Amino acid sequence: MKAKTGVSVKLTPGGRGEFSVLADGKVLWDKSQTHRFPEHAEILSQLA
């Protein structure tokens, strides 16, 4: 991720199947709303 965007990432374990992607406190993806995992491009496009 850092090589493509210059952004450092941190994995924080959750519970109950949670999966969210946040950047600077903004939610970029929330599996509980989409009911699926994001494609890489879906996240990268929001970081560009």
Residue frames as qw, qx, qy, qz and C-alpha x, y, z in Angstrom:
[[0.000, 0.886, 0.464, 0.000, 0.00, 0.00, 0.00],
 [0.301, -0.806, 0.082, 0.504, 2.74, 2.45, 0.92],
 [0.429, -0.146, 0.580, 0.677, 4.59, 1.82, -2.35],
 [0.197, 0.524, 0.680, 0.474, 1.47, 2.63, -4.42],
 [0.141, -0.863, -0.392, -0.285, 0.02, 5.50, -2.40],
 [0.248, 0.464, -0.391, 0.755, 2.63, 6.65, 0.10],
 [0.610, -0.512, 0.068, -0.601, 0.13, 5.81, 2.84],
 [0.097, 0.237, -0.913, 0.319, 1.07, 3.68, 5.83],
 [0.697, -0.307, -0.398, -0.511, -1.53, 1.17, 6.96],
 [0.145, -0.287, 0.793, -0.518, -2.28, -0.40, 10.31],
 [0.565, -0.236, -0.728, -0.308, -4.33, -3.53, 10.95],
 [0.298, -0.257, 0.557, -0.732, -6.50, -3.37, 14.04],
 [0.184, -0.175, -0.964, -0.077, -8.22, -6.64, 14.92],
 [0.493, -0.205, 0.025, -0.845, -11.96, -6.33, 15.40],
 [0.285, 0.037, 0.912, -0.292, -14.63, -8.78, 16.31],
 [0.535, 0.471, 0.586, -0.386, -17.82, -10.32, 14.93],
 [0.596, 0.402, 0.561, 0.410, -16.61, -10.25, 11.32],
 [0.067, 0.936, 0.097, -0.331, -16.12, -6.49, 11.24],
 [0.633, 0.068, 0.330, 0.697, -14.07, -5.01, 8.42],
 [0.129, 0.965, 0.197, -0.119, -13.70, -1.27, 7.96],
 [0.628, 0.196, 0.082, 0.748, -11.14, 0.85, 6.15],
 [0.147, -0.949, -0.213, 0.179, -10.49, 4.31, 7.58],
 [0.587, 0.277, 0.018, 0.761, -8.16, 7.09, 6.46],
 [0.091, 0.217, -0.193, 0.953, -7.63, 10.17, 8.62],
 [0.232, 0.193, 0.652, -0.696, -10.72, 9.23, 10.61],
 [0.590, 0.304, -0.148, -0.733, -12.93, 9.00, 7.49],
 [0.700, 0.053, 0.706, -0.092, -14.62, 5.68, 6.73],
 [0.227, 0.430, -0.609, -0.627, -13.69, 4.56, 3.22],
 [0.581, -0.006, -0.738, -0.343, -15.29, 1.12, 3.45],
 [0.450, -0.222, 0.639, -0.583, -17.56, -0.64, 5.91],
 [0.187, 0.014, -0.951, -0.247, -18.36, -4.29, 5.27],
 [0.143, 0.367, 0.795, -0.461, -21.43, -4.09, 7.50],
 [0.387, 0.586, 0.131, -0.700, -23.01, -1.75, 4.94],
 [0.431, 0.506, -0.548, -0.507, -21.79, -3.37, 1.71],
 [0.908, -0.091, 0.336, -0.234, -21.88, -7.01, 2.89],
 [0.901, 0.339, -0.010, 0.269, -18.64, -7.74, 1.02],
 [0.584, -0.494, 0.166, 0.623, -14.94, -7.03, 1.11],
 [0.309, 0.865, -0.090, -0.384, -13.65, -4.25, -1.14],
 [0.837, 0.405, 0.066, 0.363, -11.57, -4.76, -4.24],
 [0.584, -0.291, -0.012, 0.758, -8.10, -3.20, -3.99],
 [0.216, 0.343, 0.344, 0.847, -8.98, -0.62, -6.63],
 [0.300, -0.777, -0.466, -0.299, -12.02, 0.54, -4.65],
 [0.575, -0.717, -0.142, 0.367, -9.80, 1.55, -1.75],
 [0.555, -0.112, 0.235, 0.790, -6.87, 2.85, -3.80],
 [0.149, 0.587, 0.440, 0.664, -9.13, 5.15, -5.82],
 [0.370, -0.871, -0.296, -0.131, -10.31, 6.83, -2.62],
 [0.648, -0.577, 0.039, 0.496, -6.74, 7.38, -1.43],
 [0.553, 0.256, 0.319, 0.726, -5.54, 8.98, -4.67]]
